């Protein structure tokens, strides 16, 4: 399975149904190619309240969605293997993390 729940992660920020819809519609669904996240950059995609960052850590990209304000808590996190070429799997990992408040691995 290309996107799996690692059942790890702590201190995730809380989101309600409206905020999750905002994240899905304005950030996750707006990714157009896997290469969008395969780089170190801040605010690759943004919404009114959230932003998506990515940075290289060893052979993975740590792709996370955080609140823009306050403590900038993480609400979704996917560790994407540097050889991943599936946008659908990256989106599945971010959506899975958003729903479970755990880290996901995407290969």
N, CA, C and O atoms as a GROMACS GRO file, in nm:
protein
  428
    1UNK      N    1   0.085  -0.119   0.000
    1UNK     CA    2   0.000   0.000   0.000
    1UNK      C    3   0.089   0.125   0.000
    1UNK      O    4   0.174   0.138   0.088
    2UNK      N    5   0.072   0.214  -0.095
    2UNK     CA    6   0.160   0.330  -0.109
    2UNK      C    7   0.148   0.436   0.000
    2UNK      O    8   0.246   0.507   0.025
    3UNK      N    9   0.036   0.451   0.065
    3UNK     CA   10   0.020   0.547   0.175
    3UNK      C   11  -0.026   0.471   0.298
    3UNK      O   12  -0.134   0.411   0.298
    4UNK      N   13   0.057   0.473   0.403
    4UNK     CA   14   0.022   0.396   0.523
    4UNK      C   15   0.029   0.485   0.647
    4UNK      O   16   0.110   0.576   0.656
    5UNK      N   17  -0.058   0.455   0.741
    5UNK     CA   18  -0.063   0.525   0.869
    5UNK      C   19   0.047   0.469   0.958
    5UNK      O   20   0.050   0.350   0.986
    6UNK      N   21   0.137   0.555   1.002
    6UNK     CA   22   0.246   0.512   1.089
    6UNK      C   23   0.204   0.504   1.236
    6UNK      O   24   0.280   0.457   1.320
    7UNK      N   25   0.083   0.550   1.266
    7UNK     CA   26   0.032   0.550   1.402
    7UNK      C   27   0.126   0.620   1.499
    7UNK      O   28   0.139   0.579   1.615
    8UNK      N   29   0.192   0.724   1.451
    8UNK     CA   30   0.280   0.806   1.534
    8UNK      C   31   0.242   0.952   1.516
    8UNK      O   32   0.167   0.986   1.424
    9UNK      N   33   0.292   1.035   1.602
    9UNK     CA   34   0.266   1.178   1.593
    9UNK      C   35   0.194   1.227   1.716
    9UNK      O   36   0.102   1.162   1.766
   10UNK      N   37   0.236   1.340   1.764
   10UNK     CA   38   0.174   1.400   1.881
   10UNK      C   39   0.157   1.549   1.859
   10UNK      O   40   0.216   1.608   1.768
   11UNK      N   41   0.076   1.609   1.943
   11UNK     CA   42   0.056   1.754   1.942
   11UNK      C   43  -0.002   1.807   1.811
   11UNK      O   44   0.033   1.917   1.768
   12UNK      N   45  -0.088   1.732   1.750
   12UNK     CA   46  -0.156   1.780   1.631
   12UNK      C   47  -0.259   1.885   1.670
   12UNK      O   48  -0.325   1.873   1.773
   13UNK      N   49  -0.271   1.988   1.587
   13UNK     CA   50  -0.373   2.090   1.610
   13UNK      C   51  -0.511   2.035   1.579
   13UNK      O   52  -0.525   1.946   1.496
   14UNK      N   53  -0.609   2.089   1.644
   14UNK     CA   54  -0.748   2.046   1.621
   14UNK      C   55  -0.807   2.118   1.502
   14UNK      O   56  -0.777   2.235   1.476
   15UNK      N   57  -0.893   2.048   1.429
   15UNK     CA   58  -0.968   2.107   1.319
   15UNK      C   59  -1.110   2.056   1.324
   15UNK      O   60  -1.135   1.942   1.363
   16UNK      N   61  -1.203   2.141   1.284
   16UNK     CA   62  -1.342   2.098   1.275
   16UNK      C   63  -1.374   2.064   1.130
   16UNK      O   64  -1.288   2.074   1.043
   17UNK      N   65  -1.497   2.023   1.104
   17UNK     CA   66  -1.538   1.979   0.970
   17UNK      C   67  -1.518   2.090   0.866
   17UNK      O   68  -1.471   2.063   0.756
   18UNK      N   69  -1.554   2.213   0.900
   18UNK     CA   70  -1.539   2.326   0.806
   18UNK      C   71  -1.392   2.349   0.772
   18UNK      O   72  -1.356   2.373   0.657
   19UNK      N   73  -1.307   2.342   0.874
   19UNK     CA   74  -1.164   2.363   0.852
   19UNK      C   75  -1.102   2.250   0.770
   19UNK      O   76  -1.016   2.274   0.685
   20UNK      N   77  -1.145   2.127   0.794
   20UNK     CA   78  -1.095   2.014   0.715
   20UNK      C   79  -1.136   2.030   0.569
   20UNK      O   80  -1.058   2.000   0.479
   21UNK      N   81  -1.258   2.076   0.547
   21UNK     CA   82  -1.304   2.100   0.409
   21UNK      C   83  -1.219   2.209   0.344
   21UNK      O   84  -1.182   2.196   0.227
   22UNK      N   85  -1.187   2.315   0.418
   22UNK     CA   86  -1.099   2.421   0.366
   22UNK      C   87  -0.964   2.363   0.325
   22UNK      O   88  -0.914   2.394   0.217
   23UNK      N   89  -0.906   2.281   0.410
   23UNK     CA   90  -0.775   2.220   0.382
   23UNK      C   91  -0.783   2.130   0.259
   23UNK      O   92  -0.696   2.137   0.171
   24UNK      N   93  -0.885   2.047   0.252
   24UNK     CA   94  -0.899   1.957   0.138
   24UNK      C   95  -0.920   2.035   0.008
   24UNK      O   96  -0.853   2.008  -0.092
   25UNK      N   97  -1.011   2.133   0.009
   25UNK     CA   98  -1.045   2.207  -0.112
   25UNK      C   99  -0.936   2.304  -0.156
   25UNK      O  100  -0.906   2.315  -0.276
   26UNK      N  101  -0.875   2.375  -0.061
   26UNK     CA  102  -0.783   2.484  -0.096
   26UNK      C  103  -0.636   2.445  -0.095
   26UNK      O  104  -0.552   2.518  -0.148
   27UNK      N  105  -0.603   2.331  -0.037
   27UNK     CA  106  -0.462   2.291  -0.033
   27UNK      C  107  -0.441   2.155  -0.098
   27UNK      O  108  -0.374   2.146  -0.201
   28UNK      N  109  -0.497   2.051  -0.041
   28UNK     CA  110  -0.470   1.915  -0.091
   28UNK      C  111  -0.518   1.897  -0.234
   28UNK      O  112  -0.444   1.846  -0.318
   29UNK      N  113  -0.641   1.938  -0.263
   29UNK     CA  114  -0.695   1.921  -0.399
   29UNK      C  115  -0.632   2.016  -0.500
   29UNK      O  116  -0.648   1.995  -0.621
   30UNK      N  117  -0.561   2.119  -0.455
   30UNK     CA  118  -0.496   2.215  -0.545
   30UNK      C  119  -0.356   2.170  -0.586
   30UNK      O  120  -0.294   2.232  -0.674
   31UNK      N  121  -0.304   2.064  -0.525
   31UNK     CA  122  -0.178   2.008  -0.572
   31UNK      C  123  -0.201   1.951  -0.711
   31UNK      O  124  -0.297   1.876  -0.732
   32UNK      N  125  -0.115   1.986  -0.807
   32UNK     CA  126  -0.137   1.945  -0.946
   32UNK      C  127  -0.037   1.842  -0.996
   32UNK      O  128  -0.060   1.779  -1.099
   33UNK      N  129   0.074   1.825  -0.924
   33UNK     CA  130   0.179   1.731  -0.967
   33UNK      C  131   0.258   1.690  -0.845
   33UNK      O  132   0.274   1.768  -0.751
   34UNK      N  133   0.307   1.566  -0.845
   34UNK     CA  134   0.382   1.520  -0.728
   34UNK      C  135   0.503   1.609  -0.699
   34UNK      O  136   0.544   1.621  -0.584
   35UNK      N  137   0.558   1.671  -0.801
   35UNK     CA  138   0.676   1.756  -0.780
   35UNK      C  139   0.644   1.883  -0.701
   35UNK      O  140   0.734   1.953  -0.655
   36UNK      N  141   0.516   1.914  -0.686
   36UNK     CA  142   0.477   2.030  -0.606
   36UNK      C  143   0.537   2.023  -0.465
   36UNK      O  144   0.574   2.125  -0.408
   37UNK      N  145   0.547   1.902  -0.409
   37UNK     CA  146   0.595   1.887  -0.271
   37UNK      C  147   0.736   1.830  -0.263
   37UNK      O  148   0.790   1.816  -0.154
   38UNK      N  149   0.796   1.798  -0.376
   38UNK     CA  150   0.928   1.738  -0.376
   38UNK      C  151   1.036   1.846  -0.382
   38UNK      O  152   1.124   1.843  -0.468
   39UNK      N  153   1.028   1.939  -0.290
   39UNK     CA  154   1.125   2.048  -0.279
   39UNK      C  155   1.113   2.108  -0.140
   39UNK      O  156   1.010   2.093  -0.074
   40UNK      N  157   1.217   2.174  -0.098
   40UNK     CA  158   1.212   2.243   0.030
   40UNK      C  159   1.158   2.383   0.007
   40UNK      O  160   1.221   2.465  -0.059
   41UNK      N  161   1.039   2.409   0.062
   41UNK     CA  162   0.977   2.540   0.044
   41UNK      C  163   0.867   2.558   0.149
   41UNK      O  164   0.808   2.462   0.197
   42UNK      N  165   0.842   2.683   0.183
   42UNK     CA  166   0.734   2.718   0.275
   42UNK      C  167   0.615   2.770   0.195
   42UNK      O  168   0.632   2.828   0.088
   43UNK      N  169   0.498   2.749   0.247
   43UNK     CA  170   0.373   2.801   0.188
   43UNK      C  171   0.360   2.767   0.040
   43UNK      O  172   0.330   2.854  -0.042
   44UNK      N  173   0.382   2.640   0.007
   44UNK     CA  174   0.367   2.594  -0.131
   44UNK      C  175   0.223   2.613  -0.176
   44UNK      O  176   0.197   2.657  -0.287
   45UNK      N  177   0.131   2.580  -0.089
   45UNK     CA  178  -0.012   2.606  -0.109
   45UNK      C  179  -0.065   2.668   0.019
   45UNK      O  180  -0.019   2.635   0.128
   46UNK      N  181  -0.160   2.760   0.005
   46UNK     CA  182  -0.217   2.826   0.122
   46UNK      C  183  -0.368   2.836   0.109
   46UNK      O  184  -0.424   2.831   0.000
   47UNK      N  185  -0.431   2.850   0.224
   47UNK     CA  186  -0.574   2.879   0.231
   47UNK      C  187  -0.589   2.996   0.328
   47UNK      O  188  -0.489   3.055   0.369
   48UNK      N  189  -0.710   3.029   0.363
   48UNK     CA  190  -0.731   3.140   0.455
   48UNK      C  191  -0.663   3.119   0.590
   48UNK      O  192  -0.614   3.214   0.650
   49UNK      N  193  -0.660   2.995   0.638
   49UNK     CA  194  -0.610   2.968   0.773
   49UNK      C  195  -0.491   2.872   0.780
   49UNK      O  196  -0.433   2.856   0.888
   50UNK      N  197  -0.454   2.809   0.669
   50UNK     CA  198  -0.353   2.704   0.672
   50UNK      C  199  -0.251   2.721   0.559
   50UNK      O  200  -0.277   2.790   0.461
   51UNK      N  201  -0.135   2.656   0.575
   51UNK     CA  202  -0.036   2.655   0.468
   51UNK      C  203   0.036   2.520   0.465
   51UNK      O  204   0.044   2.451   0.566
   52UNK      N  205   0.087   2.484   0.347
   52UNK     CA  206   0.158   2.358   0.327
   52UNK      C  207   0.306   2.388   0.306
   52UNK      O  208   0.343   2.468   0.220
   53UNK      N  209   0.390   2.322   0.386
   53UNK     CA  210   0.535   2.334   0.377
   53UNK      C  211   0.594   2.197   0.343
   53UNK      O  212   0.532   2.094   0.369
   54UNK      N  213   0.714   2.198   0.286
   54UNK     CA  214   0.785   2.074   0.258
   54UNK      C  215   0.934   2.097   0.280
   54UNK      O  216   0.989   2.202   0.247
   55UNK      N  217   0.999   1.996   0.337
   55UNK     CA  218   1.145   2.002   0.350
   55UNK      C  219   1.203   1.862   0.345
   55UNK      O  220   1.140   1.766   0.390
   56UNK      N  221   1.323   1.853   0.291
   56UNK     CA  222   1.390   1.724   0.274
   56UNK      C  223   1.454   1.681   0.405
   56UNK      O  224   1.527   1.758   0.468
   57UNK      N  225   1.424   1.558   0.446
   57UNK     CA  226   1.486   1.496   0.563
   57UNK      C  227   1.531   1.357   0.520
   57UNK      O  228   1.448   1.268   0.499
   58UNK      N  229   1.661   1.338   0.509
   58UNK     CA  230   1.718   1.211   0.462
   58UNK      C  231   1.660   1.176   0.325
   58UNK      O  232   1.678   1.254   0.231
   59UNK      N  233   1.593   1.062   0.311
   59UNK     CA  234   1.538   1.023   0.180
   59UNK      C  235   1.389   1.051   0.167
   59UNK      O  236   1.324   1.002   0.075
   60UNK      N  237   1.334   1.130   0.260
   60UNK     CA  238   1.193   1.166   0.257
   60UNK      C  239   1.176   1.317   0.250
   60UNK      O  240   1.265   1.394   0.287
   61UNK      N  241   1.060   1.356   0.203
   61UNK     CA  242   1.017   1.495   0.216
   61UNK      C  243   0.911   1.499   0.326
   61UNK      O  244   0.813   1.425   0.322
   62UNK      N  245   0.932   1.584   0.423
   62UNK     CA  246   0.835   1.603   0.530
   62UNK      C  247   0.737   1.709   0.481
   62UNK      O  248   0.770   1.827   0.474
   63UNK      N  249   0.618   1.664   0.447
   63UNK     CA  250   0.515   1.752   0.392
   63UNK      C  251   0.411   1.772   0.500
   63UNK      O  252   0.345   1.677   0.544
   64UNK      N  253   0.395   1.896   0.544
   64UNK     CA  254   0.300   1.919   0.653
   64UNK      C  255   0.213   2.040   0.627
   64UNK      O  256   0.254   2.138   0.564
   65UNK      N  257   0.092   2.030   0.679
   65UNK     CA  258  -0.004   2.139   0.673
   65UNK      C  259  -0.018   2.192   0.814
   65UNK      O  260  -0.041   2.116   0.909
   66UNK      N  261  -0.003   2.323   0.828
   66UNK     CA  262  -0.006   2.386   0.958
   66UNK      C  263  -0.101   2.506   0.959
   66UNK      O  264  -0.136   2.562   0.854
   67UNK      N  265  -0.143   2.542   1.080
   67UNK     CA  266  -0.214   2.667   1.099
   67UNK      C  267  -0.120   2.781   1.060
   67UNK      O  268   0.001   2.770   1.082
   68UNK      N  269  -0.173   2.889   1.003
   68UNK     CA  270  -0.091   3.005   0.968
   68UNK      C  271  -0.059   3.089   1.092
   68UNK      O  272   0.046   3.154   1.097
   69UNK      N  273  -0.147   3.089   1.189
   69UNK     CA  274  -0.131   3.177   1.303
   69UNK      C  275  -0.118   3.098   1.433
   69UNK      O  276  -0.124   2.975   1.433
   70UNK      N  277  -0.101   3.171   1.541
   70UNK     CA  278  -0.091   3.107   1.672
   70UNK      C  279   0.037   3.027   1.682
   70UNK      O  280   0.144   3.073   1.641
   71UNK      N  281   0.027   2.907   1.735
   71UNK     CA  282   0.143   2.820   1.751
   71UNK      C  283   0.182   2.748   1.625
   71UNK      O  284   0.275   2.668   1.625
   72UNK      N  285   0.112   2.776   1.514
   72UNK     CA  286   0.138   2.711   1.385
   72UNK      C  287   0.140   2.560   1.400
   72UNK      O  288   0.229   2.492   1.348
   73UNK      N  289   0.042   2.508   1.471
   73UNK     CA  290   0.035   2.364   1.494
   73UNK      C  291   0.014   2.287   1.364
   73UNK      O  292  -0.055   2.333   1.273
   74UNK      N  293   0.074   2.170   1.359
   74UNK     CA  294   0.058   2.081   1.245
   74UNK      C  295  -0.079   2.014   1.253
   74UNK      O  296  -0.121   1.970   1.360
   75UNK      N  297  -0.149   2.007   1.139
   75UNK     CA  298  -0.278   1.938   1.134
   75UNK      C  299  -0.272   1.816   1.043
   75UNK      O  300  -0.361   1.731   1.048
   76UNK      N  301  -0.168   1.805   0.959
   76UNK     CA  302  -0.149   1.688   0.873
   76UNK      C  303  -0.002   1.678   0.838
   76UNK      O  304   0.065   1.779   0.814
   77UNK      N  305   0.050   1.554   0.834
   77UNK     CA  306   0.191   1.533   0.803
   77UNK      C  307   0.208   1.402   0.727
   77UNK      O  308   0.162   1.297   0.770
   78UNK      N  309   0.275   1.412   0.612
   78UNK     CA  310   0.308   1.293   0.533
   78UNK      C  311   0.458   1.293   0.506
   78UNK      O  312   0.514   1.394   0.463
   79UNK      N  313   0.521   1.181   0.530
   79UNK     CA  314   0.662   1.162   0.495
   79UNK      C  315   0.663   1.096   0.358
   79UNK      O  316   0.627   0.979   0.344
   80UNK      N  317   0.705   1.172   0.257
   80UNK     CA  318   0.697   1.126   0.118
   80UNK      C  319   0.835   1.083   0.070
   80UNK      O  320   0.930   1.162   0.070
   81UNK      N  321   0.847   0.956   0.030
   81UNK     CA  322   0.973   0.904  -0.021
   81UNK      C  323   1.017   0.985  -0.143
   81UNK      O  324   0.935   1.022  -0.227
   82UNK      N  325   1.147   1.012  -0.152
   82UNK     CA  326   1.198   1.095  -0.261
   82UNK      C  327   1.175   1.033  -0.399
   82UNK      O  328   1.184   1.103  -0.500
   83UNK      N  329   1.145   0.903  -0.405
   83UNK     CA  330   1.119   0.837  -0.533
   83UNK      C  331   0.970   0.827  -0.568
   83UNK      O  332   0.934   0.771  -0.671
   84UNK      N  333   0.886   0.881  -0.484
   84UNK     CA  334   0.742   0.877  -0.508
   84UNK      C  335   0.706   0.961  -0.632
   84UNK      O  336   0.756   1.073  -0.648
   85UNK      N  337   0.621   0.906  -0.717
   85UNK     CA  338   0.577   0.979  -0.836
   85UNK      C  339   0.424   0.981  -0.847
   85UNK      O  340   0.370   1.007  -0.954
   86UNK      N  341   0.356   0.953  -0.738
   86UNK     CA  342   0.210   0.947  -0.742
   86UNK      C  343   0.147   1.060  -0.661
   86UNK      O  344   0.151   1.061  -0.538
   87UNK      N  345   0.089   1.155  -0.732
   87UNK     CA  346   0.018   1.263  -0.665
   87UNK      C  347  -0.100   1.209  -0.585
   87UNK      O  348  -0.128   1.257  -0.475
   88UNK      N  349  -0.169   1.110  -0.638
   88UNK     CA  350  -0.285   1.051  -0.570
   88UNK      C  351  -0.244   0.993  -0.434
   88UNK      O  352  -0.316   1.009  -0.336
   89UNK      N  353  -0.129   0.927  -0.429
   89UNK     CA  354  -0.081   0.870  -0.303
   89UNK      C  355  -0.042   0.979  -0.204
   89UNK      O  356  -0.069   0.966  -0.084
   90UNK      N  357   0.019   1.086  -0.251
   90UNK     CA  358   0.054   1.198  -0.163
   90UNK      C  359  -0.072   1.259  -0.105
   90UNK      O  360  -0.079   1.286   0.015
   91UNK      N  361  -0.173   1.281  -0.189
   91UNK     CA  362  -0.300   1.337  -0.141
   91UNK      C  363  -0.366   1.242  -0.043
   91UNK      O  364  -0.424   1.286   0.056
   92UNK      N  365  -0.359   1.112  -0.068
   92UNK     CA  366  -0.417   1.013   0.023
   92UNK      C  367  -0.347   1.018   0.159
   92UNK      O  368  -0.413   1.010   0.263
   93UNK      N  369  -0.216   1.031   0.158
   93UNK     CA  370  -0.142   1.040   0.283
   93UNK      C  371  -0.177   1.164   0.362
   93UNK      O  372  -0.193   1.158   0.484
   94UNK      N  373  -0.189   1.278   0.295
   94UNK     CA  374  -0.225   1.402   0.364
   94UNK      C  375  -0.369   1.395   0.417
   94UNK      O  376  -0.396   1.436   0.530
   95UNK      N  377  -0.460   1.344   0.336
   95UNK     CA  378  -0.599   1.329   0.381
   95UNK      C  379  -0.608   1.230   0.497
   95UNK      O  380  -0.683   1.254   0.592
   96UNK      N  381  -0.534   1.121   0.490
   96UNK     CA  382  -0.534   1.023   0.597
   96UNK      C  383  -0.483   1.084   0.727
   96UNK      O  384  -0.541   1.062   0.833
   97UNK      N  385  -0.376   1.159   0.718
   97UNK     CA  386  -0.320   1.225   0.836
   97UNK      C  387  -0.416   1.328   0.894
   97UNK      O  388  -0.431   1.338   1.015
   98UNK      N  389  -0.479   1.403   0.806
   98UNK     CA  390  -0.576   1.504   0.850
   98UNK      C  391  -0.690   1.440   0.928
   98UNK      O  392  -0.736   1.496   1.028
   99UNK      N  393  -0.734   1.323   0.884
   99UNK     CA  394  -0.844   1.255   0.951
   99UNK      C  395  -0.807   1.180   1.076
   99UNK      O  396  -0.890   1.158   1.164
  100UNK      N  397  -0.679   1.138   1.086
  100UNK     CA  398  -0.638   1.053   1.199
  100UNK      C  399  -0.548   1.122   1.301
  100UNK      O  400  -0.525   1.069   1.410
  101UNK      N  401  -0.496   1.238   1.266
  101UNK     CA  402  -0.399   1.310   1.351
  101UNK      C  403  -0.276   1.224   1.381
  101UNK      O  404  -0.224   1.223   1.492
  102UNK      N  405  -0.231   1.151   1.277
  102UNK     CA  406  -0.110   1.070   1.286
  102UNK      C  407  -0.025   1.095   1.163
  102UNK      O  408  -0.075   1.145   1.062
  103UNK      N  409   0.103   1.059   1.170
  103UNK     CA  410   0.193   1.071   1.057
  103UNK      C  411   0.167   0.958   0.957
  103UNK      O  412   0.139   0.845   0.996
  104UNK      N  413   0.176   0.989   0.830
  104UNK     CA  414   0.160   0.889   0.725
  104UNK      C  415   0.287   0.882   0.642
  104UNK      O  416   0.354   0.983   0.624
  105UNK      N  417   0.319   0.763   0.591
  105UNK     CA  418   0.433   0.741   0.503
  105UNK      C  419   0.380   0.715   0.363
  105UNK      O  420   0.287   0.636   0.344
  106UNK      N  421   0.438   0.784   0.264
  106UNK     CA  422   0.398   0.766   0.124
  106UNK      C  423   0.519   0.719   0.046
  106UNK      O  424   0.624   0.783   0.048
  107UNK      N  425   0.503   0.605  -0.023
  107UNK     CA  426   0.615   0.549  -0.099
  107UNK      C  427   0.588   0.551  -0.248
  107UNK      O  428   0.672   0.507  -0.326
   0.00000   0.00000   0.00000
